[in-house]
Amino acid sequence: MKPGELETWLETDDSKAVGQHSGGGESVGHESGRRIIGLLRRKRAELTDRDYAHMRKVVGYVHRHMAQRPKGDVSQTKWRYSLMNWGHDPLKGS
């Protein structure tokens, strides 16, 4: 997802409702999505080792979650919404 798309998505109720919430706060995926926006808007030369570590975490999450794709139409599922919080819309194909 592009930074603007992800930013708009993260403002939705569906985005805020999915994922693991610690103590009623923001979900891990939602927090990650906000961080991803910042990473996508920075120049490569500005990225730190910590930024690259987070990107590896995101890629790992997306790969694991994609392997758990449910059968049928996934357009309005928590599975898809969770992936979108991490910056990946499985209906877009990339």
N, C-alpha and C positions, 0 to 999 in steps of 0.2 A: 504494500500500500504506500502511496505517496504521503509525505508528511501532512499535508492539508487534509487528505482523506482520513488519515488516522486520527488527527486532531478532532475533526468533526464527529467521527465514530465514538471517540472516547467521551464525548459529551452526552451520548444517548443513555437512556435508562437501561436498555438491553446490555450495553457495555458495562455499566456499573453493577449490574445484577449477577454477572457470572464470575466464576473463579473462586479461589480460596481467599476468604476474608479473615484477617486476624483481628479478633476483638471487635468486629463490626466496622472496621476501617476499610480502607481501599484494598482491593484484591492485588495479589502479586502481579498478575498479568496486566492489570490496569496501570499500576505503577511502572511496569516495564514499558508499556506503550508510551507513556509520557517521556520516558528516558529515550526511547527509540526515536521519537520526533526530534529531540535535540541532536542525537547522533546523525540522523539523516540530513540535518541542516548545517552540519559542520563540515569543514574541509578535511580531507583525509590527513593532511599534515598536522591538524589540531587534535587528532584522536590519541588517546592515551592507552597504555597497556590495560588499564581497567575498562576502558571503552571496548576494546577488542575482546576482553574476557566476557563482557556482557553480550556482545554480538554472538560469541560462540554459545552462550547459554540460550539465546533466542533461537539460534539455528537448531540446537539440540531439542528444545521444547517443540518446535514446529515439526521436526522429523518424527519425534515420538508420538505427537498428537495426530499427525496425518496417518500414521499406521493404525490408529484406532477409529478410523472413519466409520460412522454408522451406515447402515444400509438405507436406501431410499433418499428422499428429498431432504437435503441438509440446510436448505436456505434459511430456515428460521429455527435453528437448533442452538443449544448452549455450546455444543461442540464447535460450530462455526464461529459463534460470537467470542468464545475464548481465544480461538486462533486469531481472530481479528484484533483482539486486545494486544496481541503480540506482534501485530503488524502484517499478518498474512491472511488474505481472504482466499479460502480454497476455491471459491467459485470463479475467481479471476484467472486461475491457472498458473500464476507465477507469484 
